[in-house]
Amino acid sequence: MGGQTRLISLQDPAAEVVDALRLRIGTQCLIYSPFLRSFITNDEGDFVRLLPLRRFFSSLAALKSRSIITSLATASLHHPCILAGNAGGAVMGNNPLRKLIHSKEKQWQQTWFSHEWINGENNNITPGPVAKFYDGFKAETASLAKGSSAQDKETGHVGMMTVYEEQTAITAIAWNPNASCSGWACAGMGSGLLRVEDLAHE
């Protein structure tokens, strides 16, 4: 877990080796997308990055989250879209193909839903835990530059660190592997709930 990601050819492991940019900590999510011909991973916190096979030594930011990325959807064989879940209970998605081809293009992303888990045992309002869902998010352009951005300053997210309930986090995401239902996605939460939805017909 030293933060080094390395690509090795099995034909010649001694000679054909390339390292990606080294991070301070290891990444917990790493998947391969045959459609994008890239590895998809999270960096030290709130970014999802692409590591293209033909230029593995340089990463390309694809998506930005407002909290630490906790899960990435398994890559689909039928479309290039990616989904990422975070500790704050939100699942974001986008299509990074345009960014992969033209690095100067704006990157659009949209929040599928946001989930919040509340422990109601210590109050008189609810008899037990409660899960809330928020829907109806608009697509937005995200600043993929490292550090504070103008977008974060406007929303007041600079210099903040939020600790979320463990049950709020998105722990697993997957696309349906069948071609006829490839737009269906499933997200699992720390609270034990599963959300399954057709994202292709929203």
matplotlib code that plots the C-alpha trace (Angstrom):
import matplotlib.pyplot as plt

x = [0.0, 2.8, 0.8, 2.6, 0.5, 2.5, 1.6, 3.7, 3.6, 3.5, 5.5, 8.5, 8.0, 11.6, 11.7, 8.1, 7.2, 5.7, 4.7, 1.8, 2.2, 2.9, 0.4, 0.9, -1.4, -2.6, -5.9, -8.7, -10.6, -9.0, -11.0, -10.3, -12.6, -12.3, -14.5, -12.1, -9.0, -8.1, -7.8, -10.2, -9.1, -9.5, -6.6, -5.9, -9.4, -12.1, -11.0, -11.6, -8.8, -8.2, -4.9, -5.0, -3.0, -1.1, 0.0, -0.2, 2.5, 0.1, -3.4, -6.4, -9.0, -12.5, -14.8, -14.8, -16.6, -17.4, -16.1, -13.8, -14.5, -15.4, -16.5, -16.4, -18.8, -17.6, -16.8, -19.4, -18.6, -21.5, -20.9, -18.2, -20.1, -18.6, -20.2, -18.5, -19.8, -18.5, -18.5, -21.2, -23.7, -23.8, -23.3, -22.0, -21.8, -20.4, -19.1, -15.3, -14.9, -14.9, -12.3, -10.2, -10.1, -9.8, -8.2, -9.3, -13.0, -15.3, -16.3, -20.0, -21.1, -24.4, -25.4, -27.6, -28.9, -27.7, -28.3, -28.2, -28.5, -29.5, -29.3, -32.7, -32.1, -31.1, -34.1, -37.9, -38.7, -38.0, -37.9, -34.9, -32.5, -33.8, -32.5, -33.3, -32.8, -32.4, -33.1, -33.4, -29.9, -29.0, -25.9, -23.0, -19.6, -16.9, -13.5, -11.0, -8.0, -6.3, -6.7, -9.5, -11.5, -13.9, -16.8, -15.8, -15.4, -18.9, -20.5, -18.3, -16.5, -13.0, -11.0, -13.8, -13.7, -16.9, -17.1, -20.1, -21.9, -20.4, -23.9, -24.2, -21.3, -21.8, -20.0, -20.5, -21.8, -22.2, -23.6, -25.7, -23.4, -26.2, -26.4, -30.2, -30.1, -26.7, -28.2, -29.4, -27.2, -27.2, -25.7, -25.2, -25.0, -23.5, -27.0, -27.7, -30.0, -29.7, -30.9, -31.5, -32.5, -32.5, -30.3, -30.6, -34.3, -34.3]
y = [0.0, 2.4, 4.2, 2.8, 1.4, -0.7, -2.2, -5.4, -7.4, -11.2, -11.8, -10.0, -9.0, -7.9, -5.4, -4.3, -2.4, 1.0, 2.9, 5.3, 8.5, 7.7, 8.6, 9.1, 6.2, 3.1, 3.1, 0.9, 0.8, -0.3, -1.7, -2.2, -0.9, -2.7, -0.1, 2.8, 0.7, 2.2, 1.4, 3.4, 4.2, 6.7, 8.9, 10.0, 11.2, 12.8, 12.2, 9.3, 9.0, 7.1, 5.3, 4.7, 1.6, 3.6, 6.3, 4.5, 6.9, 9.8, 9.9, 11.8, 13.1, 12.0, 12.7, 14.7, 13.8, 15.9, 13.2, 10.2, 7.7, 4.3, 2.2, 2.1, 0.3, -2.7, -1.6, -2.4, -4.1, -2.2, 1.5, 3.8, 5.3, 5.0, 5.3, 6.2, 6.1, 8.0, 8.1, 10.8, 8.4, 9.9, 8.0, 10.1, 9.1, 10.4, 9.4, 10.1, 9.2, 12.8, 13.7, 10.7, 11.7, 15.5, 16.4, 20.1, 19.2, 20.1, 17.2, 16.7, 14.6, 13.9, 12.6, 9.5, 9.8, 10.6, 8.4, 9.4, 7.1, 8.5, 6.7, 7.4, 5.5, 8.4, 10.7, 10.7, 11.3, 7.9, 4.5, 3.3, 4.0, 5.9, 6.0, 9.0, 9.3, 12.4, 12.4, 14.8, 16.2, 18.2, 17.5, 19.8, 20.6, 19.8, 21.5, 18.7, 20.7, 19.8, 22.1, 24.5, 25.7, 28.6, 26.1, 24.9, 28.4, 29.4, 26.4, 26.8, 23.5, 24.8, 23.6, 21.4, 17.8, 15.9, 12.6, 10.5, 7.6, 4.4, 3.1, 6.2, 5.2, 3.5, 0.2, -1.5, -0.6, -2.7, -2.4, -5.2, -7.3, -8.3, -6.3, -5.9, -4.5, -2.8, 0.5, -1.0, -0.3, -1.5, 0.3, -1.2, 1.0, 0.5, 0.5, -2.8, -1.3, -2.0, 0.4, -1.0, 1.4, 1.7, 4.7, 4.5, 5.6, 8.4]
z = [0.0, -0.8, -3.4, -6.4, -9.3, -11.8, -15.2, -16.1, -19.3, -18.7, -21.9, -20.4, -16.8, -16.3, -19.2, -19.9, -16.8, -16.4, -13.3, -12.9, -10.9, -7.3, -4.7, -1.0, -0.1, -2.0, -3.9, -2.8, -6.1, -9.4, -12.3, -16.0, -18.7, -22.1, -23.7, -22.7, -22.8, -19.5, -15.8, -13.6, -10.1, -7.3, -6.1, -2.5, -2.0, -4.1, -7.7, -10.1, -12.6, -15.9, -16.6, -20.3, -21.5, -24.1, -21.6, -18.3, -16.8, -16.8, -15.3, -16.5, -14.0, -15.0, -12.1, -8.9, -5.6, -2.5, -0.2, -0.3, -3.1, -1.5, -4.5, -8.3, -10.6, -12.5, -16.1, -18.7, -22.0, -23.7, -22.8, -21.5, -18.5, -15.0, -11.6, -8.3, -4.8, -1.9, 1.9, 1.9, 0.4, -3.1, -6.4, -9.3, -13.0, -16.2, -19.7, -19.7, -23.4, -24.6, -22.0, -22.9, -26.6, -26.1, -22.7, -22.9, -23.1, -20.2, -18.1, -17.2, -14.4, -12.6, -9.2, -9.5, -5.9, -2.4, 0.6, 4.3, 7.3, 10.6, 13.9, 15.6, 18.8, 20.9, 20.2, 20.6, 16.9, 15.4, 17.1, 15.2, 12.3, 9.3, 5.7, 3.4, -0.3, -2.4, -6.1, -9.0, -9.4, -12.5, -14.6, -13.8, -15.0, -12.5, -12.1, -12.2, -11.1, -7.9, -4.9, -4.2, -7.1, -7.7, -7.6, -4.1, -2.9, -4.0, -2.2, 0.9, 0.8, 1.2, 4.2, 5.5, 6.6, 7.3, 9.2, 7.9, 9.5, 8.4, 7.2, 4.9, 2.6, -0.8, -0.4, -3.8, -7.3, -10.4, -13.9, -15.4, -17.6, -20.1, -23.3, -23.3, -19.7, -19.7, -18.5, -15.2, -12.2, -8.6, -5.6, -2.1, 1.0, 4.4, 5.9, 4.0, 1.4, -2.3, -5.0, -8.5, -11.3, -15.1, -15.7, -19.5, -19.5, -16.9]

ax = plt.figure().add_subplot(projection="3d")
ax.plot(x, y, z, "-o")
ax.set_aspect("equal")
plt.show()
